[in-house]
Each structure stands twice: as C-alpha cells, then as structure tokens.
C-alpha cells in the first residue's frame, strides 16, 4: 500500500493560485514516495523519473483546473 501525506489545504490552494513555493513544497513532499512506488511498477529509474517529470509539469500547467 502506498502512503502519501496529503498536502495542507492552504498549500494546495496556493498552488492553484500559481504560488511556486507551494508547488515546490508539494514536489519535495511527494517526489521520493512516488519515485519509490514507481520503481515497484517499473525498475527503469529513468522512465520513472520521466513520468514524474511529466506528472509535475502537467500539475503545474493545469493547476487552474484543479479543485481546492
């Protein structure tokens, strides 16, 4: 089972509003656990890194469409 801490509601709302520090905080909190989980699915480290890169890029690009 994958356990990831949920971001604080204010941090998430700040991300939606375009706050880069909040985005960095969410990235820092979630990157390592997501990386470890990705390695359980696929042992190709570079592929997992690329997938996470795409995930976080899309999160930033589509932040205005996220729910608070």
C-alpha positions as a LaTeX table, in Angstrom:
\begin{tabular}{lrrr}
\hline
Residue & $x$ (\AA) & $y$ (\AA) & $z$ (\AA) \\
\hline
Unk1 & 0.00 & 0.00 & 0.00 \\
Unk2 & 1.29 & 3.44 & $-0.93$ \\
Unk3 & 1.13 & 6.07 & 1.81 \\
Unk4 & 1.48 & 9.68 & 0.81 \\
Unk5 & 0.84 & 12.58 & 3.18 \\
Unk6 & $-1.87$ & 14.89 & 1.94 \\
Unk7 & $-0.81$ & 18.47 & 1.33 \\
Unk8 & $-2.22$ & 21.08 & 3.62 \\
Unk9 & $-5.33$ & 22.63 & 2.13 \\
Unk10 & $-3.74$ & 26.09 & 2.11 \\
Unk11 & $-0.67$ & 24.75 & 0.29 \\
Unk12 & $-2.93$ & 23.22 & $-2.38$ \\
Unk13 & $-4.92$ & 26.45 & $-2.76$ \\
Unk14 & $-1.69$ & 28.42 & $-3.09$ \\
Unk15 & $-0.58$ & 26.03 & $-5.84$ \\
Unk16 & $-3.84$ & 26.61 & $-7.72$ \\
Unk17 & $-3.22$ & 30.35 & $-7.49$ \\
Unk18 & 0.24 & 29.94 & $-9.02$ \\
Unk19 & 2.44 & 30.07 & $-5.93$ \\
Unk20 & 5.73 & 28.49 & $-6.98$ \\
Unk21 & 6.87 & 27.94 & $-3.38$ \\
Unk22 & 3.78 & 25.84 & $-2.69$ \\
Unk23 & 4.41 & 23.86 & $-5.87$ \\
Unk24 & 7.99 & 23.26 & $-4.75$ \\
Unk25 & 6.78 & 22.12 & $-1.33$ \\
Unk26 & 4.35 & 19.64 & $-2.86$ \\
Unk27 & 7.05 & 18.41 & $-5.25$ \\
Unk28 & 9.51 & 17.96 & $-2.38$ \\
Unk29 & 6.93 & 16.11 & $-0.26$ \\
Unk30 & 5.71 & 13.74 & $-2.97$ \\
Unk31 & 8.63 & 13.11 & $-5.32$ \\
Unk32 & 10.52 & 10.48 & $-3.30$ \\
Unk33 & 7.49 & 8.41 & $-2.27$ \\
Unk34 & 6.17 & 8.49 & $-5.84$ \\
Unk35 & 9.60 & 7.53 & $-7.17$ \\
Unk36 & 9.81 & 4.54 & $-4.82$ \\
Unk37 & 6.29 & 3.48 & $-5.80$ \\
Unk38 & 7.11 & 3.86 & $-9.49$ \\
Unk39 & 10.12 & 1.56 & $-9.07$ \\
Unk40 & 7.79 & $-1.15$ & $-7.76$ \\
Unk41 & 5.88 & $-0.97$ & $-11.05$ \\
Unk42 & 8.85 & $-0.46$ & $-13.38$ \\
Unk43 & 12.52 & $-0.92$ & $-12.49$ \\
Unk44 & 13.69 & 1.56 & $-15.14$ \\
Unk45 & 14.76 & 4.54 & $-13.00$ \\
Unk46 & 15.00 & 6.93 & $-15.94$ \\
Unk47 & 11.50 & 6.06 & $-17.12$ \\
Unk48 & 10.08 & 6.62 & $-13.62$ \\
Unk49 & 11.88 & 9.98 & $-13.41$ \\
Unk50 & 10.48 & 10.99 & $-16.81$ \\
Unk51 & 6.95 & 10.01 & $-15.78$ \\
Unk52 & 7.23 & 12.05 & $-12.59$ \\
Unk53 & 8.57 & 14.98 & $-14.57$ \\
Unk54 & 5.55 & 14.81 & $-16.86$ \\
Unk55 & 3.19 & 14.44 & $-13.88$ \\
Unk56 & 4.51 & 17.53 & $-12.11$ \\
Unk57 & 4.65 & 19.57 & $-15.32$ \\
Unk58 & 1.01 & 18.76 & $-16.00$ \\
Unk59 & 0.08 & 19.50 & $-12.40$ \\
Unk60 & 1.59 & 22.97 & $-12.77$ \\
Unk61 & 0.19 & 23.60 & $-16.25$ \\
Unk62 & $-3.34$ & 22.51 & $-15.30$ \\
Unk63 & $-3.36$ & 23.96 & $-11.77$ \\
Unk64 & $-6.16$ & 26.42 & $-12.57$ \\
Unk65 & $-8.46$ & 23.48 & $-13.34$ \\
Unk66 & $-7.84$ & 21.75 & $-10.01$ \\
Unk67 & $-10.28$ & 21.78 & $-7.15$ \\
Unk68 & $-9.39$ & 23.45 & $-3.89$ \\
\hline
\end{tabular}
